[in-house]
Amino acid sequence: MRDYRAWHNDYDDPQSSLSQRLAVVQRRLGERLSAMPPGPIQIISMCAGQGRDVIPVLQQHLRAPDTRAALLEIDPRNVALARRAIAASGLTGVTAIETDASISDAYAAWVPADIVLACGIFGNISDADLERTVRSLSMLCRQGAAVIWTRHWKQPEMIVAIRHWFQESGFLDLGFDPLDNERKMGIGVVSLTGAPLPFKPGLRFFTFLR
Ligand SMILES: C[S@@+](CC[C@H](N)C(=O)[O-])C[C@H]1O[C@@H](n2cnc3c(N)ncnc32)[C@H](O)[C@@H]1O
């Protein structure tokens, strides 16, 4: 697999495609948090990396005291950096977990979520895994939950397909931002208006190809 600690270095350049994507992910996450009804909020970040999206947003958000966030990540170096950022942030409801987030069991303690982040996954898995993941994602969600997802739009037909699979799975499409940058990154948001699938243990969502 790729060196996913080094992958994060592009975030250090504020002009990079990745930083541009991060800014939109953070904005969308802030908006979804603001839209949540009063009461506890559960966030799940799948393949969370170093938590660069969730941690800074929560640090500045009024709903942080209501929010529990689970950052699921397989690379221990990224988990360590996420934990360091959490400690520095003073946030008490955010946990970085070293686990294989490709299997549904990893989520058992954190479902149902109000906000799911699937960022940096959909461009790294096979089309068949991508379709299965999208069609299964509602099992991690509460009705009304939002999913924030990313994928490059070098193959626009795949973006059309992803949005279609979400809609067929009970999600309302809230939009897709195709950033016109070097890596053609895009950010989508959907909201679960239909009924979630029941949580199914032992399901493999995807395998990272690189
Ligand atoms: C492209 S990065 C995205 C990181 C983060 N979501 C972001 O957008 O900044 C993909 C991340 O997925 C992690 N990853 C890959 N396979 C995984 C698995 N099976 N379970 C959990 N994390 C995984 C990698 O270590 C890496 O940190």
The ligand as an SDF file (V2000), in Angstrom:
LIG
                    3D

 27 29  0  0  0  0  0  0  0  0999 V2000
   -6.4210    9.0030    0.9140 C   0  0  0  0  0  0  0  0  0  0  0  0
   -6.2010    8.8850    2.6540 S   0  0  0  0  0  0  0  0  0  0  0  0
   -7.5560    9.8570    3.2920 C   0  0  0  0  0  0  0  0  0  0  0  0
   -7.3850   10.2450    4.7230 C   0  0  0  0  0  0  0  0  0  0  0  0
   -8.4830   11.1780    5.2610 C   0  0  0  0  0  0  0  0  0  0  0  0
   -9.8040   10.5920    5.1550 N   0  0  0  0  0  0  0  0  0  0  0  0
   -8.4440   12.4970    4.5390 C   0  0  0  0  0  0  0  0  0  0  0  0
   -9.2700   12.7150    3.6450 O   0  0  0  0  0  0  0  0  0  0  0  0
   -7.5920   13.3270    4.8910 O   0  0  0  0  0  0  0  0  0  0  0  0
   -6.7730    7.2470    2.9340 C   0  0  0  0  0  0  0  0  0  0  0  0
   -6.5730    6.7550    4.3500 C   0  0  0  0  0  0  0  0  0  0  0  0
   -7.1700    5.4720    4.4850 O   0  0  0  0  0  0  0  0  0  0  0  0
   -6.3640    4.6820    5.3270 C   0  0  0  0  0  0  0  0  0  0  0  0
   -6.7430    3.2890    5.1000 N   0  0  0  0  0  0  0  0  0  0  0  0
   -6.4700    2.4950    4.0500 C   0  0  0  0  0  0  0  0  0  0  0  0
   -7.0210    1.2770    4.2060 N   0  0  0  0  0  0  0  0  0  0  0  0
   -7.6840    1.3130    5.3870 C   0  0  0  0  0  0  0  0  0  0  0  0
   -8.4590    0.3650    6.1220 C   0  0  0  0  0  0  0  0  0  0  0  0
   -8.6810   -0.8610    5.6540 N   0  0  0  0  0  0  0  0  0  0  0  0
   -8.9790    0.7380    7.3080 N   0  0  0  0  0  0  0  0  0  0  0  0
   -8.7690    1.9900    7.8010 C   0  0  0  0  0  0  0  0  0  0  0  0
   -8.0340    2.9290    7.1680 N   0  0  0  0  0  0  0  0  0  0  0  0
   -7.5070    2.5900    5.9650 C   0  0  0  0  0  0  0  0  0  0  0  0
   -4.9620    5.0610    4.9340 C   0  0  0  0  0  0  0  0  0  0  0  0
   -4.0100    4.6970    5.9060 O   0  0  0  0  0  0  0  0  0  0  0  0
   -5.1130    6.5640    4.7550 C   0  0  0  0  0  0  0  0  0  0  0  0
   -4.8480    7.2610    5.9440 O   0  0  0  0  0  0  0  0  0  0  0  0
  1  2  1  0
  2  3  1  0
  2 10  1  0
  3  4  1  0
  4  5  1  0
  5  6  1  0
  5  7  1  0
  7  8  2  0
  7  9  1  0
 10 11  1  0
 11 12  1  0
 11 26  1  0
 12 13  1  0
 13 14  1  0
 13 24  1  0
 14 15  1  0
 14 23  1  0
 15 16  2  0
 16 17  1  0
 17 18  1  0
 17 23  2  0
 18 19  1  0
 18 20  2  0
 20 21  1  0
 21 22  2  0
 22 23  1  0
 24 25  1  0
 24 26  1  0
 26 27  1  0
M  CHG  2   2   1   9  -1
M  END
$$$$
